[in-house]
Amino acid sequence: KMACARSSHELHGHGSEHGVDMAAVGAIVVNTNDACFYTFRTNSTCVVSSHRVPVFNLATSRDGWAEQNPMALLEAVRQCVDRTVTAGQVMGIPVATVGIANHPGSVVAWNRRTGAALCNLILWSDHRTATMVERYSWSYGKYRFQTTCGLPFSTCFAAFTIKWLIDNDVCVSEAYKNGNCYFGTVDTWLLWNLTGGLKSNIHIYFNACLLNV
């Protein structure tokens, strides 16, 4: 666990001749049961400030399904940041950059025009695509396309979840056909809403079964 106590004197960088460490780095950490925001000094792994908000799975009667409300997750992240950062600073220290760590197999779809979520966030632990994965594995072989998509067929990876949404979710299917649908992992969803940008991390999409990485 990340934990470290610093005095006010140390946190404000007194004694730093050139002020090179007078900045903080932020980290949004999204787990399956909570969202957290941590800030660190750039020259240290010690936490300057942090806040945590619990995130809950939606109740469902469908066996093997695991979903969360993407808007509730976004609000939890915003609460964490708002409770930690004031006017771009933490305890008077400017925040230089923010990174995101999340569960990479989870998928959400949203309207590229309005930004509204088109479905619930489907978690990496969801098994609704099990029949599809079994069918593809039987027809083509589990490892047939590994050189193309980077991974064997599995319910854990985003590719089959995206396929399932296009085939079974009316809102997603309609937006997809009209060219108004964006699919993304948790980090992509958060970045889109917090910055308006389309970005992700290549290491996240290693778990998507969409790229040969």
Secondary structure in CASP SS format (residue, H / E / C, confidence):
PFRMAT SS
TARGET T0000
AUTHOR 0000-0000-0000
METHOD secondary structure of the structure
MODEL  1
K C 1.00
M C 1.00
A C 1.00
C C 1.00
A C 1.00
R C 1.00
S C 1.00
S H 1.00
H H 1.00
E H 1.00
L H 1.00
H C 1.00
G C 1.00
H C 1.00
G C 1.00
S C 1.00
E C 1.00
H C 1.00
G C 1.00
V C 1.00
D C 1.00
M C 1.00
A C 1.00
A E 1.00
V E 1.00
G E 1.00
A E 1.00
I E 1.00
V E 1.00
V E 1.00
N C 1.00
T C 1.00
N C 1.00
D E 1.00
A E 1.00
C E 1.00
F E 1.00
Y E 1.00
T E 1.00
F E 1.00
R E 1.00
T C 1.00
N C 1.00
S C 1.00
T C 1.00
C C 1.00
V E 1.00
V E 1.00
S E 1.00
S E 1.00
H E 1.00
R E 1.00
V E 1.00
P E 1.00
V C 1.00
F C 1.00
N C 1.00
L C 1.00
A C 1.00
T C 1.00
S C 1.00
R C 1.00
D C 1.00
G C 1.00
W C 1.00
A C 1.00
E E 1.00
Q E 1.00
N C 1.00
P H 1.00
M H 1.00
A H 1.00
L H 1.00
L H 1.00
E H 1.00
A H 1.00
V H 1.00
R H 1.00
Q H 1.00
C H 1.00
V H 1.00
D H 1.00
R H 1.00
T H 1.00
V C 1.00
T E 1.00
A C 1.00
G C 1.00
Q E 1.00
V E 1.00
M C 1.00
G C 1.00
I E 1.00
P E 1.00
V E 1.00
A E 1.00
T E 1.00
V E 1.00
G E 1.00
I E 1.00
A E 1.00
N C 1.00
H C 1.00
P C 1.00
G C 1.00
S C 1.00
V E 1.00
V E 1.00
A E 1.00
W E 1.00
N E 1.00
R C 1.00
R C 1.00
T C 1.00
G C 1.00
A C 1.00
A E 1.00
L C 1.00
C C 1.00
N C 1.00
L E 1.00
I E 1.00
L C 1.00
W C 1.00
S C 1.00
D C 1.00
H C 1.00
R C 1.00
T C 1.00
A H 1.00
T H 1.00
M H 1.00
V H 1.00
E H 1.00
R H 1.00
Y H 1.00
S H 1.00
W H 1.00
S H 1.00
Y H 1.00
G C 1.00
K C 1.00
Y C 1.00
R C 1.00
F C 1.00
Q H 1.00
T H 1.00
T H 1.00
C H 1.00
G C 1.00
L C 1.00
P C 1.00
F C 1.00
S C 1.00
T C 1.00
C C 1.00
F C 1.00
A H 1.00
A H 1.00
F H 1.00
T H 1.00
I H 1.00
K H 1.00
W H 1.00
L H 1.00
I H 1.00
D H 1.00
N H 1.00
D C 1.00
V H 1.00
C H 1.00
V H 1.00
S H 1.00
E H 1.00
A H 1.00
Y H 1.00
K H 1.00
N C 1.00
G C 1.00
N C 1.00
C E 1.00
Y E 1.00
F E 1.00
G E 1.00
T C 1.00
V H 1.00
D H 1.00
T H 1.00
W H 1.00
L H 1.00
L H 1.00
W H 1.00
N H 1.00
L H 1.00
T H 1.00
G C 1.00
G C 1.00
L C 1.00
K C 1.00
S C 1.00
N C 1.00
I C 1.00
H C 1.00
I C 1.00
Y H 1.00
F H 1.00
N H 1.00
A C 1.00
C C 1.00
L C 1.00
L C 1.00
N C 1.00
V C 1.00
END
